């Protein structure tokens, strides 16, 4: 038994004499830029539509085109890293992302923006998984928790800071600077990566074979169709629309064909064999749920502050900014705790804390101030760090180094798909449940309801001083209707927070399926 365990253990041998923290800073910069840009673009969307005379429906394609290209590249990033060299591929992606950011900021038409955003998504898709793979391989196993804590600054903090920074840029200057800001960051990232990052021997000596064009085509088909359905489903009443039913058929057929192709191919685009590793499979399930909860929360609160409380995009961004403070505090703390506490317990604490914070946020009402939810928002960011850092480390901690690049692309794909589904679900709940709650509240309003009668009489008395009796009654009824609509919308937001809490609670016991990884030891896949 002991000899078998010893045979499975890998001895870590550094392949670069560069301080790994310099490597971490270089790759973190690229990741932070990409994730930050995604959330900034969502804030700038109304300004983009307004300046280009595009409708809100047309403007949403600015996000959709990016997300489709981004998601397609994620699982393919492992093959491209092996084919062109991970360092060269990462630098090329940063250059593509930076140049296309300039094109988006300079665009004079919606069509040009959509093309540039698709190109930007293709360049940005590989930044997270490739950076994560480089980071994990640059540190010895006992320090990978701290490395992932550093990486977490880019992935968890950036979406929180994005709405605040995006709101400030678009209101103070113009939406174009939300994209121009990437240019100096991208240049600096290229310089640092060129200086500090080195490919390991297995990358330099890799022979991945020809590109699996059929697999890439099938991947683009099902991911593209899925993203379009998630973005436009609520708008077109989901399965009531014929095109959505056909799109779902395309998704299922293309997904099955893609899986069959990748399983049977001698040198597949994405090696699905990593799912034989229990930790990786369970980790992908949990990061999928994590993505749904995180992006659901990030979507809900700014919407609540802007639509129901009348905040500007900058005001809403400032109101949710404390989540970033909580994450900043949590990241280094979790990195240290991972050497002392079982990572599975940290994951469970994180999901339980996120559930409690969502239940806390469900106490919202229309009378709250900007800082009423300060502690609930701050603690939600704090507990998100307890999930992200140990989960990424444990999910890929039982894989060989040669598998990490491919696995990281698939792992990040699960998080992105979970996030897209989470956003789609919370927006659908807001729209559908608002109607349900409105019908319930309207049925409570009747001439026999004494509270309703007193409210009408009171409003009529106030309005009668400025309007005729008929106009006063009409305006009083309009005010009552507005109040009913606001309360119905508020209740739908509360439902969403409860549902996110349920998902987080359901994620807690899933951590029991993960295998424990001994501190300071890296176990090879078996």
Secondary structure, DSSP 8 states (H G I E B T S, - for coil): -HHHHHHHEE----S--S-HHHHHHHHHHHHHHHHHHHHHHHHHHHHHHHHTT--HHHHTHHHHHHHHHHHHHHHHHHHHHHHH-HHHHHHHHHHHHHHHHHHHHH--SHHHHHHHHHHHHHHHHHHHHHHHHHHHHHS-GGGHHHHHHHHHIIIIIHHHHHHHHHHHHHHHS-TTHHHHHHHHHHHHHHHHHHHH----HHHHT----S--HHHHHHHHHHHHHHHHHHHHTTTTTGGGSHHHHHHHHHHHHHHHHHHHHHHH-TT-SS-GGGGGSHHHHHHHHHHHHHHHHHHHHHHHHHHHHHHTS---HHHHHHHHTHHHHHHHHHHHHHHHHTTTS-HHHHHHHHHHHHHHHHHHHTT--TT--TTTTHHHHHHHHHHHHHHHHHHHHHHTTTS-HHHHHHHHHHHHHHHHHHHHHHHHHHHHHHHHHHHHHHHHHHHH--TT-HHHHHHHHHHHHHHTTTS-HHHHHHHHHHHHHHHHHHHHHHHHHHHHHHHHHHHHHHHHGGGGGS----TT-EE---
